[in-house]
Amino acid sequence: MVTSLAMEKLQAMARLDKKELGVRSQQLIPLPLPFSGELAQELLSTYGSPLYVYNGDRLRETIERITKAVSYPRTQFRFASVTNGNIALLKIFRSFRWGLHANTPGDIYLGLQAGFDPSEIVYSGSNLNRAEMLQVLNWGVTTLNLDSLAQLQLCCEVLPKHREKSIRLGLRLNLPEITGDSRIGMRPEEFGDAIALTREVGLKLSGLHFYRGTGTNATTAFTQVIDTVIATAQQLPDWEYLDFGGGFGYPYHHNKTAFDWEIFGAELTERITHLGRKIDLVIEPGRSAIAGCATLLAQVVSVKWQGEKQIVGVDSTVANLSVPSVHGGYREIVTWKQADNLHSLFTTDICGNTTYSRDYLGKNCQLPALEIGNIVAILDVGAYGYAMSSHFLHRPKPAEVLLENGTHRLIRRREDYSVLLTNQVL
Ligand SMILES: Cc1ncc(COP(=O)(O)O)c(C=O)c1O
């Protein structure tokens, strides 16, 4: 049935006029598959479906490339684990002497479990309560970028006496002309109060933290503001470090321009080197370091046609990967089932295994006519993928697997239904 419908689609496509076909062919450049179809099959047979698959070799290459791009000698890379908290992956970052950027106490907890020294963890978060602030300090974290006078005051209040010498305090910058309408950070006009507050208790403000906003692919959005950020940092009399944050983009549309680490690294190095003072540079890449290193595999469980459109049901759900549907992000989807030619590709929705109205993993993808049992691969899910998965819709979460040196190993077990009872008082 599907096959004859597919034939009809094929004939319909063949009737399209030349101009339209030309546009389609330009758009439909075949995407590279993340690995062989045999391996995809082997992974699903071994670990089950759906499955997060990380490419450790690719992750290492990416880390190396980013590290090399910023040649300034006093640079400290801190991976933003908000994007991915898997311990096995965090250990890979550690093996490259990267530290960790923590958005929350939970990020710090995971970082410590992965073996990071507290001095290699930078906390740049928001709105901790008293107990949490104390916990962060008791864990031994030395660099804290605080985003309000109230948080700075709380930190100064609860800081144990013996930590005063080792602590590095910074302010998160809020500059509406650059960061737009953001709730986070402090404006330069508050710096005076912040300096007075810290000096009163014998501490100094030595850092400025800047965050451009996540997923920015335009390199100039960063390079154009370097001078302004540095000029603002110079308003801090005890300035010793600049944290240039994260936010560096990843080209989820494979045919679009990517953030250029080499240009960014060269410009930032040039500007800081010529400051005439020894400033430490902290960089906290998240998405750009890990997005491209993972694939979510799922298997087709149902195919139907609604007019010209192919509706494919898979054994995964929006709760396993929320970004494309809930947050409007785009992810390329590929399959090992080859199309005979570009005209046997069909507009396809890849739908999750619930009736939730937003349960889509991809919309309007161009894919061949699929069959039950085919495998689809959702690309570039390493950042904000598993980390944003949830138990919404009450489906246990998938397993995670790491490919390295031609082998694969489990790095997080698949959940079973018992997880749905965790902490419930029966
Ligand atoms: C302060 C800070 N640094 C780095 C990151 C990582 O951002 P990205 O994944 O866009 O690089 C975040 C994300 O929330 C952040 O808040």
The ligand as an ORCA input file, in Angstrom:
! r2SCAN-3c Opt
* xyz 0 1
  C      26.845     31.754     31.682
  C      26.716     30.718     30.621
  N      27.822     30.301     29.968
  C      27.755     29.372     28.993
  C      26.543     28.801     28.651
  C      26.506     27.826     27.512
  O      25.903     28.420     26.444
  P      26.049     27.824     24.951
  O      25.586     26.421     25.014
  O      25.150     28.703     24.163
  O      27.490     27.942     24.580
  C      25.374     29.203     29.308
  C      24.079     28.618     28.957
  O      23.120     28.707     29.663
  C      25.463     30.186     30.307
  O      24.390     30.625     30.952
*
